[in-house]
Amino acid sequence: MGLGAVATTMIAGVMLTRRGLAKPVGSLTQMGTIRLGKRTSKRSPLLRDFVPLAKLEDIEFGAWDIFPEDAYESAVHAKVLNAEHLEAVREELKAIKPMPGVFFPEYVKRLNGTHVKASTSKAELVEQVRADIRKFKNERGCDRLVAVWCASTEVFIQPSEVHESVRAFEAGLAANSPAISNAQIYAWACIKERVPLANGAPNLCVDFPAAWELARENRVPLSGKDFKTGQTLMKTVIAPALKARRLGLAGWYSTNILGNRDGEVLDDPDSFRSKEVSKLGVLEQILQPELAPDLYGNVVHKVRIDYYPPRGDEKEGWDNIDLFGWLGYPMQMKINFLCRDSILAAPVALDLALFMDLAQRAGFHGTQEWLSFYFKSPMHAPAVYPEHDLFIQLMKLKNTLRWMMGEEVISHLGNEYYD
């Protein structure tokens, strides 16, 4: 969902890779390896040679969007990729024209969609999206489909009574409940059509009981939420290092400047609240202050995002970290990550599409916590806390693949080499 900067950057990248004109840097499914067995066995195949992932050559692309521009026009407008890359796949991109989107402006206040579906109820919109899914599948001759939310961040919504069960949600759709957003309408349609869905934004989409119930009934995998790309990626690397060495933390101040459509949407306080909640949860869960109050019990954690049009997609994330060490002596760490938002997000979107398809073929359904590696605010079972440590997340992902393929799960204990 969404044919903006992230989606077009991913699509163009796949097309260029298929032609041998570029490499899919940042994609674990395409460039990552996995160790099998003991270190002495020296078995480390590429992930794509180890598990039966869909081939890039077999992927068909489709999208919904609230603006009518085709994928080429949208990519030019996004100003992420250079002309040399876009011109090389111009005709392929121009052939991808978005289907009209579901759009109620109260959930994304800074956008004014012009390419939208008309309806009398949200229930009817679900049926329209379901019809789009079936039509795309038939016309393109696809065996299977996967959906990845690459659209804008919606306003912050808390789960309510309408989200508690399938029956309540269906009634809410018929009654046009304001608690049901654009993203939830797409999600409901996808689950109904048995299409796995990965939520790349922080808004409420598939992380509520009614969606879990429907996914269980229809055997559909779900994952989310909010692509982990720039600043939060760095937090899930640095915070585990501080915790591992038992270095204390007094404060962590984070600010971002970006000028793309995401920045414009996040300039609205209600949409920013969704992003803020997603970003703020990372440190507390990694550091577990209840277990080490002397080190992490009084951390001041601030997150800011500023819309700055001149920067475009080239986001800049600043972090000021006030820490303390032996005998309480203070230290500081400064991180200035001059990143490219969609360049980091594109391989994440690709990997999630391929892994979610694999999950469904493996018989997995419901929340795919093993894909937490890709998300700022990972979905998880209600009885457990989310795992944010990037390295634990990667171990969980690879061990899930080993287990799926009947290989030994690796603990990294290593004592067998010395006994």
Sine and cosine of phi, psi and omega as CSV:
sin_phi,cos_phi,sin_psi,cos_psi,sin_omega,cos_omega
0.00,0.00,0.75,-0.66,-0.05,-1.00
0.99,-0.11,0.80,-0.60,0.02,-1.00
-0.88,-0.48,0.75,0.67,-0.01,-1.00
-0.99,-0.14,-0.55,-0.83,-0.14,-0.99
-0.89,0.47,-0.74,0.67,-0.06,-1.00
-0.91,0.42,-0.77,0.64,-0.07,-1.00
-0.89,0.45,-0.72,0.69,-0.04,-1.00
-0.93,0.37,-0.54,0.84,0.05,-1.00
-0.92,0.40,-0.66,0.75,0.04,-1.00
-0.92,0.40,-0.73,0.68,-0.04,-1.00
-0.88,0.48,-0.76,0.66,0.01,-1.00
-0.88,0.48,-0.62,0.78,0.02,-1.00
-0.89,0.45,-0.65,0.76,0.05,-1.00
-0.90,0.44,-0.68,0.73,0.01,-1.00
-0.89,0.46,-0.68,0.73,0.01,-1.00
-0.91,0.41,-0.64,0.77,0.03,-1.00
-0.90,0.44,-0.66,0.75,0.01,-1.00
-0.88,0.48,-0.50,0.86,0.00,-1.00
-1.00,0.01,-0.03,1.00,-0.03,-1.00
0.96,0.26,0.37,0.93,-0.05,-1.00
-0.99,-0.12,-0.14,0.99,0.01,-1.00
-0.33,-0.94,0.18,-0.98,0.01,-1.00
-0.91,-0.42,0.59,-0.81,-0.06,-1.00
-0.99,0.15,0.88,0.48,-0.04,-1.00
-0.89,0.45,0.70,-0.71,-0.02,-1.00
0.99,-0.12,-0.15,0.99,-0.02,-1.00
-1.00,-0.08,0.90,-0.43,0.04,-1.00
-0.91,0.41,-0.62,0.78,-0.03,-1.00
-0.92,0.40,-0.49,0.87,-0.08,-1.00
-0.99,-0.14,-0.51,0.86,-0.10,-0.99
-0.84,-0.54,-0.11,0.99,-0.03,-1.00
-0.99,0.14,0.43,-0.90,0.08,-1.00
-0.89,-0.46,0.21,-0.98,0.02,-1.00
-0.63,-0.77,0.78,-0.62,0.04,-1.00
-0.98,0.21,0.71,-0.70,0.04,-1.00
-0.86,-0.51,0.75,-0.66,0.02,-1.00
0.96,0.29,-0.36,-0.93,-0.04,-1.00
-0.95,0.31,0.39,-0.92,0.06,-1.00
-0.86,0.50,-0.53,0.85,-0.02,-1.00
-0.94,0.33,-0.30,0.95,-0.01,-1.00
-0.98,0.21,-0.33,0.94,0.05,-1.00
0.81,0.59,0.73,0.69,0.08,-1.00
-0.95,-0.30,0.97,-0.24,0.00,-1.00
-0.65,-0.76,0.95,0.31,-0.01,-1.00
-0.96,0.30,0.29,-0.96,0.19,-0.98
-0.89,0.45,0.60,-0.80,0.03,-1.00
-0.82,0.57,-0.65,0.76,-0.07,-1.00
-0.94,0.33,-0.26,0.97,0.10,-0.99
-1.00,-0.06,-0.25,0.97,-0.05,-1.00
-1.00,-0.03,-0.69,0.72,0.01,-1.00
-0.93,-0.36,0.50,-0.87,-0.09,-1.00
-0.98,0.18,0.95,0.30,0.05,-1.00
-0.98,0.22,0.46,-0.89,0.14,-0.99
-0.88,0.48,0.59,-0.81,0.00,-1.00
-0.99,0.15,0.56,-0.83,0.03,-1.00
-0.85,0.53,-0.56,0.83,-0.03,-1.00
-0.92,0.40,-0.31,0.95,-0.07,-1.00
-0.99,-0.14,0.02,1.00,-0.08,-1.00
-0.99,0.11,0.75,-0.67,0.17,-0.98
-0.95,-0.32,0.61,-0.80,-0.05,-1.00
-0.92,-0.39,0.66,-0.75,0.14,-0.99
-0.57,-0.82,0.25,-0.97,-0.04,-1.00
-0.33,-0.94,0.38,-0.93,0.25,-0.97
-0.95,-0.30,0.53,-0.85,0.13,-0.99
-0.38,-0.92,0.43,-0.90,-0.02,-1.00
-1.00,0.00,0.05,1.00,0.13,-0.99
-0.86,-0.52,0.56,-0.83,-0.18,-0.98
-0.99,0.12,-0.12,0.99,-0.09,-1.00
-0.87,0.49,0.64,-0.77,0.08,-1.00
-0.95,0.31,0.06,-1.00,-0.11,-0.99
-0.89,0.45,-0.58,0.82,0.03,-1.00
-0.92,0.39,-0.76,0.65,0.00,-1.00
-0.87,0.48,-0.65,0.76,0.01,-1.00
-0.91,0.41,-0.65,0.76,0.01,-1.00
-0.92,0.40,-0.63,0.78,0.05,-1.00
-0.89,0.46,-0.69,0.72,-0.01,-1.00
-0.90,0.43,-0.58,0.81,-0.03,-1.00
-0.94,0.35,-0.48,0.88,0.04,-1.00
0.86,0.51,0.65,0.76,0.07,-1.00
-1.00,-0.08,-0.78,0.63,-0.06,-1.00
-0.99,-0.12,0.52,-0.86,0.02,-1.00
-0.95,0.31,0.36,-0.93,-0.03,-1.00
-0.85,0.52,-0.59,0.81,-0.03,-1.00
-0.88,0.48,-0.57,0.82,0.03,-1.00
-0.98,0.22,-0.69,0.72,-0.04,-1.00
-0.92,0.38,-0.63,0.78,-0.02,-1.00
-0.92,0.39,-0.50,0.87,-0.01,-1.00
-0.91,0.41,-0.42,0.91,-0.02,-1.00
-0.81,-0.59,0.43,0.90,-0.09,-1.00
-0.81,0.59,-0.77,0.64,-0.09,-1.00
-0.92,0.40,-0.61,0.79,0.06,-1.00
-0.89,0.45,-0.66,0.75,0.00,-1.00
-0.93,0.38,-0.64,0.77,-0.04,-1.00
-0.92,0.40,-0.40,0.92,0.00,-1.00
-0.96,0.27,-0.22,0.97,0.00,-1.00
-1.00,-0.09,0.97,-0.23,-0.02,-1.00
-0.93,-0.38,0.76,-0.65,-0.10,-1.00
-0.95,0.32,0.57,-0.82,0.18,-0.98
-0.97,0.24,0.50,-0.87,0.02,-1.00
-0.83,0.56,0.64,-0.77,-0.09,-1.00
-1.00,-0.04,0.31,-0.95,0.17,-0.99
-0.99,0.11,0.81,-0.58,-0.09,-1.00
-0.50,-0.86,0.92,-0.40,0.23,-0.97
-0.91,-0.41,0.91,-0.41,-0.18,-0.98
-0.89,0.45,-0.32,0.95,-0.02,-1.00
-0.92,0.39,-0.26,0.97,0.01,-1.00
-1.00,-0.08,-0.29,0.96,0.06,-1.00
-0.64,-0.77,1.00,0.09,-0.28,-0.96
-0.96,0.29,-0.36,0.93,-0.07,-1.00
-1.00,-0.01,-0.01,1.00,0.00,-1.00
-0.92,-0.38,0.49,-0.87,0.02,-1.00
-0.81,-0.59,1.00,0.04,-0.08,-1.00
-0.94,0.35,0.65,-0.76,-0.02,-1.00
-0.88,-0.47,-0.16,0.99,-0.09,-1.00
-0.87,-0.49,0.96,0.27,-0.22,-0.98
-0.77,-0.64,0.37,-0.93,0.02,-1.00
-0.99,0.16,0.54,-0.84,0.11,-0.99
-0.96,-0.27,0.58,-0.81,0.00,-1.00
-0.28,-0.96,0.19,-0.98,0.08,-1.00
-0.98,-0.20,-0.25,0.97,0.00,-1.00
-0.43,-0.90,0.33,-0.94,0.06,-1.00
-0.93,0.36,-0.49,0.87,0.08,-1.00
-0.89,0.46,-0.65,0.76,0.04,-1.00
-0.91,0.41,-0.60,0.80,0.04,-1.00
-0.89,0.45,-0.63,0.78,0.08,-1.00
-0.84,0.54,-0.69,0.72,-0.02,-1.00
-0.92,0.39,-0.58,0.81,0.06,-1.00
-0.90,0.43,-0.67,0.75,0.03,-1.00
-0.92,0.40,-0.64,0.76,0.05,-1.00
-0.87,0.50,-0.65,0.76,0.03,-1.00
-0.90,0.43,-0.64,0.77,0.06,-1.00
-0.86,0.52,-0.69,0.72,-0.02,-1.00
-0.88,0.47,-0.74,0.68,-0.02,-1.00
-0.91,0.42,-0.64,0.77,0.00,-1.00
-0.91,0.42,-0.71,0.70,0.01,-1.00
-0.87,0.49,-0.71,0.71,-0.04,-1.00
-0.88,0.47,-0.68,0.73,-0.02,-1.00
-0.94,0.33,-0.70,0.71,-0.06,-1.00
-0.93,0.38,-0.57,0.82,-0.02,-1.00
-1.00,-0.02,-0.10,0.99,0.02,-1.00
0.92,0.39,0.59,0.81,-0.05,-1.00
-1.00,0.10,0.63,-0.78,0.10,-0.99
-0.98,0.19,-0.61,0.79,-0.10,-1.00
-0.60,-0.80,0.38,-0.93,0.04,-1.00
-0.76,-0.65,0.44,-0.90,0.12,-0.99
-0.66,-0.75,0.60,-0.80,0.05,-1.00
-0.89,-0.45,0.66,-0.75,0.07,-1.00
-0.79,-0.62,0.84,-0.54,0.02,-1.00
-0.97,0.24,0.94,-0.35,0.06,-1.00
-0.89,-0.46,0.29,0.96,-0.05,-1.00
-1.00,0.02,-0.06,-1.00,-0.14,-0.99
-0.94,0.33,0.36,-0.93,0.07,-1.00
-0.95,0.32,0.79,-0.62,0.02,-1.00
-1.00,0.00,0.16,-0.99,0.01,-1.00
-0.90,0.44,0.36,-0.93,-0.04,-1.00
-0.95,0.31,0.81,-0.59,0.03,-1.00
-0.75,-0.66,0.76,-0.65,0.09,-1.00
-1.00,0.01,0.59,-0.80,0.11,-0.99
-0.85,0.53,0.64,-0.77,-0.04,-1.00
-0.74,-0.68,-0.20,-0.98,-0.05,-1.00
-0.85,0.52,-0.56,0.83,-0.05,-1.00
-0.92,0.40,-0.35,0.94,-0.03,-1.00
-1.00,-0.08,0.06,1.00,-0.16,-0.99
-0.99,0.15,-0.40,0.92,-0.03,-1.00
-0.41,-0.91,0.29,-0.96,0.05,-1.00
-0.86,0.50,-0.70,0.72,-0.01,-1.00
-0.87,0.49,-0.70,0.72,-0.01,-1.00
-0.91,0.41,-0.63,0.78,-0.02,-1.00
-0.93,0.37,-0.67,0.74,0.03,-1.00
-0.88,0.48,-0.63,0.78,0.05,-1.00
-0.92,0.40,-0.62,0.78,0.03,-1.00
-0.90,0.43,-0.61,0.79,0.06,-1.00
-0.88,0.47,-0.71,0.71,-0.02,-1.00
-0.91,0.41,-0.52,0.85,-0.05,-1.00
-1.00,-0.08,0.11,0.99,-0.01,-1.00
0.83,0.55,0.72,0.69,-0.01,-1.00
-0.84,0.54,0.75,-0.66,0.03,-1.00
-0.93,0.37,-0.22,0.98,0.04,-1.00
-0.98,0.19,-0.14,0.99,0.01,-1.00
-0.97,-0.23,0.91,-0.41,-0.09,-1.00
-1.00,-0.07,0.04,-1.00,0.05,-1.00
-0.82,0.57,-0.75,0.67,-0.06,-1.00
-0.87,0.50,-0.63,0.78,-0.03,-1.00
-0.93,0.37,-0.51,0.86,0.05,-1.00
-0.91,0.40,-0.73,0.68,0.08,-1.00
-0.86,0.51,-0.72,0.69,-0.07,-1.00
-0.87,0.49,-0.70,0.72,-0.02,-1.00
-0.88,0.47,-0.66,0.75,0.02,-1.00
-0.89,0.45,-0.67,0.74,-0.01,-1.00
-0.90,0.44,-0.71,0.70,-0.02,-1.00
-0.90,0.44,-0.64,0.77,0.04,-1.00
-0.86,0.51,-0.58,0.82,-0.01,-1.00
-1.00,-0.02,0.15,0.99,0.01,-1.00
0.87,0.49,0.66,0.75,0.04,-1.00
-0.96,-0.27,0.89,-0.45,0.06,-1.00
-0.85,0.53,0.58,-0.82,-0.05,-1.00
-0.72,-0.69,0.74,-0.68,0.11,-0.99
-0.91,-0.41,0.80,-0.60,-0.05,-1.00
-0.99,-0.11,0.94,-0.35,-0.03,-1.00
-1.00,0.00,0.10,0.99,0.01,-1.00
-0.87,-0.50,0.26,-0.97,-0.06,-1.00
-0.99,0.11,-0.07,1.00,-0.09,-1.00
-0.97,0.25,0.32,-0.95,0.03,-1.00
-0.91,0.42,0.87,-0.50,-0.10,-0.99
-0.67,-0.74,-0.87,0.49,0.02,-1.00
-0.75,-0.66,0.23,0.97,-0.06,-1.00
-0.98,-0.21,0.89,0.46,0.05,-1.00
-0.44,-0.90,0.38,-0.92,-0.16,-0.99
-0.83,0.56,-0.62,0.78,-0.03,-1.00
-0.89,0.46,-0.67,0.75,0.02,-1.00
-0.91,0.41,-0.65,0.76,0.02,-1.00
-0.90,0.44,-0.64,0.77,0.00,-1.00
-0.90,0.43,-0.73,0.68,-0.01,-1.00
-0.91,0.40,-0.63,0.78,0.02,-1.00
-0.90,0.43,-0.59,0.81,0.04,-1.00
-0.92,0.39,-0.67,0.74,0.00,-1.00
-0.90,0.43,-0.64,0.77,-0.08,-1.00
-0.99,-0.13,0.02,1.00,0.04,-1.00
0.86,0.51,0.79,0.61,-0.06,-1.00
-0.91,-0.42,0.78,-0.63,0.09,-1.00
-0.97,0.25,0.59,-0.81,0.06,-1.00
-0.76,-0.65,0.52,-0.86,0.10,-1.00
-0.46,-0.89,0.35,-0.94,0.02,-1.00
0.23,-0.97,-0.03,-1.00,-0.03,1.00
-0.68,-0.73,0.43,-0.90,0.06,-1.00
0.98,0.22,0.97,-0.25,0.02,-1.00
-0.75,0.66,0.75,-0.67,0.06,-1.00
-1.00,-0.05,0.95,-0.32,-0.15,-0.99
-0.83,-0.55,-0.94,0.34,-0.18,-0.98
-0.98,-0.18,-1.00,-0.06,-0.12,-0.99
-0.89,0.45,-0.68,0.73,-0.01,-1.00
-0.93,0.37,-0.55,0.84,0.11,-0.99
-0.83,0.56,-0.70,0.71,0.01,-1.00
-0.91,0.42,-0.59,0.80,0.02,-1.00
-0.90,0.44,-0.63,0.78,-0.04,-1.00
-0.98,0.22,-0.06,1.00,0.14,-0.99
-0.99,-0.16,-0.74,0.67,-0.09,-1.00
-0.96,0.27,-0.71,0.71,-0.04,-1.00
-0.86,0.51,-0.68,0.73,0.07,-1.00
-0.88,0.47,-0.53,0.85,0.04,-1.00
-0.92,0.39,-0.68,0.73,0.04,-1.00
-0.89,0.46,-0.69,0.72,-0.01,-1.00
-0.90,0.43,-0.67,0.74,-0.03,-1.00
-0.88,0.48,-0.61,0.79,-0.01,-1.00
-1.00,-0.04,0.08,1.00,0.00,-1.00
0.81,0.58,0.70,0.71,0.15,-0.99
-1.00,-0.03,0.69,-0.73,-0.06,-1.00
-0.98,0.20,0.35,-0.94,0.00,-1.00
-0.76,-0.65,0.82,-0.57,0.03,-1.00
-0.99,-0.12,-0.62,0.78,-0.04,-1.00
-0.27,-0.96,0.43,-0.90,0.02,-1.00
-0.62,-0.78,0.93,-0.37,0.00,-1.00
-0.95,-0.31,0.82,-0.57,-0.03,-1.00
-0.83,-0.56,0.72,-0.70,0.12,-0.99
-0.65,-0.76,0.52,-0.86,-0.01,-1.00
-0.78,-0.62,0.58,-0.81,0.23,-0.97
-0.82,-0.57,0.73,-0.68,0.06,-1.00
-0.44,-0.90,0.42,-0.91,-0.12,-0.99
-0.82,-0.57,0.23,0.97,0.00,-1.00
-1.00,0.08,-0.14,-0.99,-0.03,-1.00
-0.88,0.47,-0.55,0.84,0.04,-1.00
-0.88,0.48,-0.67,0.74,0.04,-1.00
-0.89,0.45,-0.64,0.77,0.02,-1.00
-0.90,0.44,-0.70,0.72,0.01,-1.00
-0.90,0.44,-0.67,0.74,-0.04,-1.00
-0.96,0.28,-0.13,0.99,0.09,-1.00
-0.94,0.35,-0.29,0.96,0.10,-1.00
-0.99,0.14,0.80,-0.60,-0.07,-1.00
-0.84,0.54,-0.57,0.82,-0.03,-1.00
-0.94,0.34,-0.62,0.78,0.08,-1.00
-0.95,0.32,-0.63,0.78,0.04,-1.00
-0.87,0.49,-0.56,0.83,0.00,-1.00
-0.86,0.51,-0.63,0.77,0.06,-1.00
-0.87,0.49,-0.70,0.71,0.00,-1.00
-0.93,0.37,-0.64,0.77,-0.03,-1.00
-0.89,0.46,-0.70,0.72,0.01,-1.00
-0.88,0.48,-0.65,0.76,0.01,-1.00
-0.89,0.46,-0.67,0.74,-0.06,-1.00
-0.97,0.23,-0.57,0.82,-0.13,-0.99
-0.96,0.28,-0.43,0.90,-0.08,-1.00
-0.95,0.31,-0.29,0.96,-0.14,-0.99
-0.89,0.45,-0.80,0.60,-0.11,-0.99
-0.90,0.45,-0.71,0.70,-0.06,-1.00
-0.87,0.49,-0.66,0.75,-0.04,-1.00
-0.95,0.31,-0.58,0.81,0.02,-1.00
-0.95,0.32,-0.73,0.68,-0.14,-0.99
-0.98,0.18,-0.39,0.92,0.01,-1.00
0.74,0.67,0.92,0.39,-0.09,-1.00
-0.86,0.51,-0.42,0.91,0.00,-1.00
-0.92,0.40,-0.38,0.92,0.02,-1.00
-1.00,-0.04,-0.33,0.94,-0.02,-1.00
-0.61,-0.79,0.92,0.40,-0.08,-1.00
-0.89,0.45,-0.50,0.87,0.01,-1.00
-0.92,0.40,-0.47,0.88,-0.05,-1.00
-0.99,-0.12,-0.59,0.81,-0.17,-0.99
-0.72,-0.69,0.26,0.97,-0.09,-1.00
-0.99,0.12,-0.13,0.99,-0.04,-1.00
-0.64,-0.77,0.73,0.69,-0.05,-1.00
-0.99,0.14,0.74,-0.67,0.13,-0.99
-1.00,-0.10,0.91,-0.41,-0.07,-1.00
-0.86,-0.50,0.90,-0.45,-0.02,-1.00
-0.85,-0.52,0.64,-0.77,0.05,-1.00
-0.75,-0.66,0.76,-0.65,0.03,-1.00
-0.75,-0.66,0.55,-0.83,0.13,-0.99
-0.72,-0.69,0.81,-0.59,0.00,-1.00
-0.88,-0.48,0.78,-0.62,0.08,-1.00
-0.97,0.23,0.87,-0.49,-0.07,-1.00
-0.70,-0.71,1.00,0.00,-0.16,-0.99
-0.78,0.63,-0.60,0.80,-0.03,-1.00
-0.86,0.50,-0.39,0.92,-0.07,-1.00
-0.98,0.18,-0.38,0.93,0.00,-1.00
0.86,0.52,-0.69,-0.72,-0.04,-1.00
-0.99,0.14,-0.13,0.99,-0.04,-1.00
-1.00,0.08,0.99,0.15,-0.07,-1.00
-0.94,0.33,0.54,-0.84,0.09,-1.00
-0.83,-0.56,0.81,-0.59,0.01,-1.00
-0.91,-0.41,0.84,-0.55,0.04,-1.00
-0.95,-0.31,0.71,-0.71,0.09,-1.00
-0.77,-0.63,0.78,-0.63,0.16,-0.99
-0.93,-0.38,0.86,-0.51,-0.08,-1.00
-0.89,-0.47,0.88,-0.48,0.07,-1.00
-0.98,-0.18,0.93,-0.36,-0.03,-1.00
-0.84,-0.54,0.14,-0.99,0.05,-1.00
-0.58,-0.81,0.48,-0.88,-0.08,-1.00
-0.83,-0.56,-0.56,-0.83,-0.08,-1.00
-0.72,0.69,0.81,-0.59,0.01,-1.00
0.91,0.41,0.23,0.97,0.05,-1.00
1.00,0.08,0.19,0.98,-0.04,-1.00
-0.93,0.36,0.75,-0.67,-0.10,-0.99
-0.98,0.20,0.51,-0.86,0.09,-1.00
-0.62,-0.79,0.20,-0.98,0.04,-1.00
-0.70,-0.72,0.46,-0.89,0.13,-0.99
-0.73,-0.68,0.69,-0.73,0.03,-1.00
-0.85,-0.52,0.75,-0.67,0.06,-1.00
-0.82,-0.58,0.78,-0.63,0.07,-1.00
-0.81,-0.59,0.99,-0.15,-0.08,-1.00
-0.99,-0.14,0.97,-0.24,0.06,-1.00
-1.00,-0.01,1.00,0.00,-0.14,-0.99
-0.94,-0.34,0.04,-1.00,0.08,-1.00
-0.86,-0.51,0.94,-0.35,-0.19,-0.98
-0.80,0.60,-0.81,0.59,-0.09,-1.00
-0.97,0.23,-0.45,0.89,0.07,-1.00
-0.91,0.42,-0.58,0.82,0.05,-1.00
-0.98,0.21,-0.56,0.83,-0.08,-1.00
-0.99,0.17,-0.50,0.86,-0.09,-1.00
-0.84,0.54,-0.76,0.65,0.01,-1.00
-0.92,0.40,-0.46,0.89,0.08,-1.00
-0.90,0.43,-0.71,0.70,0.01,-1.00
-0.88,0.47,-0.67,0.74,0.02,-1.00
-0.89,0.45,-0.77,0.64,-0.02,-1.00
-0.85,0.52,-0.68,0.74,-0.02,-1.00
-0.90,0.43,-0.65,0.76,0.03,-1.00
-0.87,0.49,-0.71,0.71,-0.04,-1.00
-0.95,0.32,-0.66,0.75,0.00,-1.00
-0.94,0.33,-0.58,0.82,0.03,-1.00
-0.93,0.38,-0.61,0.79,0.10,-1.00
-0.89,0.45,-0.69,0.73,0.04,-1.00
-0.88,0.48,-0.67,0.74,-0.01,-1.00
-0.86,0.51,-0.69,0.72,-0.02,-1.00
-0.92,0.40,-0.65,0.76,0.02,-1.00
-0.92,0.39,-0.43,0.90,0.03,-1.00
-0.99,0.12,-0.07,1.00,0.02,-1.00
1.00,0.04,0.20,0.98,0.05,-1.00
-0.98,0.21,0.49,-0.87,0.09,-1.00
-0.46,-0.89,0.27,-0.96,-0.05,-1.00
0.97,0.24,-0.35,-0.94,-0.09,-1.00
-0.91,0.42,0.81,-0.59,0.02,-1.00
-0.99,-0.15,0.99,0.17,-0.07,-1.00
-0.91,0.41,-0.39,0.92,0.00,-1.00
-0.91,0.41,-0.20,0.98,0.07,-1.00
-0.99,-0.14,0.25,0.97,0.04,-1.00
-0.83,0.56,-0.45,0.89,0.03,-1.00
-0.74,0.68,-0.50,0.87,-0.12,-0.99
-0.99,-0.13,-0.01,1.00,-0.18,-0.98
-0.82,-0.57,0.58,-0.82,0.10,-0.99
-0.94,0.35,-0.64,0.77,-0.09,-1.00
-0.80,-0.60,0.97,0.26,-0.17,-0.98
-0.89,0.45,0.70,-0.71,0.13,-0.99
-0.93,0.38,0.52,-0.86,-0.09,-1.00
-0.39,-0.92,0.24,-0.97,0.05,-1.00
-0.90,0.43,0.60,-0.80,-0.04,-1.00
-0.83,0.56,-0.46,0.89,-0.09,-1.00
-0.99,0.13,-0.17,0.99,-0.07,-1.00
-0.82,-0.57,0.30,-0.95,0.08,-1.00
-1.00,0.04,0.41,-0.91,0.02,-1.00
-0.96,0.27,0.56,-0.83,0.07,-1.00
-0.99,-0.10,0.86,-0.51,-0.04,-1.00
-0.96,-0.29,-0.32,0.95,-0.03,-1.00
-0.87,0.49,0.88,-0.48,-0.10,-0.99
-0.84,0.54,-0.61,0.79,-0.10,-0.99
-0.98,0.22,-0.56,0.83,0.13,-0.99
-0.92,0.38,-0.64,0.77,0.03,-1.00
-0.88,0.48,-0.68,0.73,0.00,-1.00
-0.91,0.40,-0.64,0.77,0.04,-1.00
-0.89,0.46,-0.66,0.75,0.02,-1.00
-0.89,0.45,-0.68,0.73,0.00,-1.00
-0.88,0.48,-0.77,0.64,-0.06,-1.00
-0.94,0.35,-0.60,0.80,0.05,-1.00
-0.92,0.40,-0.56,0.83,0.08,-1.00
-0.89,0.46,-0.66,0.75,0.03,-1.00
-0.92,0.39,-0.65,0.76,0.05,-1.00
-0.87,0.50,-0.74,0.67,-0.01,-1.00
-0.88,0.48,-0.68,0.74,0.00,-1.00
-0.85,0.52,-0.60,0.80,-0.08,-1.00
-0.99,-0.12,0.14,0.99,0.06,-1.00
0.98,0.21,0.31,0.95,0.06,-1.00
-1.00,-0.05,0.33,-0.94,0.02,-1.00
-0.92,0.40,0.74,-0.67,0.11,-0.99
-0.96,0.30,0.72,-0.69,-0.11,-0.99
-0.99,-0.13,0.79,-0.61,0.01,-1.00
-0.99,-0.15,-0.25,0.97,-0.06,-1.00
0.91,0.42,0.36,0.93,0.05,-1.00
-0.90,0.44,-0.79,0.61,0.16,-0.99
0.98,0.20,0.06,1.00,-0.06,-1.00
-0.94,0.35,-0.31,0.95,-0.04,-1.00
-0.91,0.41,-0.32,0.95,-0.01,-1.00
-0.99,0.17,-0.21,0.98,-0.16,-0.99
-0.85,-0.53,-0.16,0.99,0.00,-1.00
-0.96,0.28,0.00,0.00,0.00,0.00
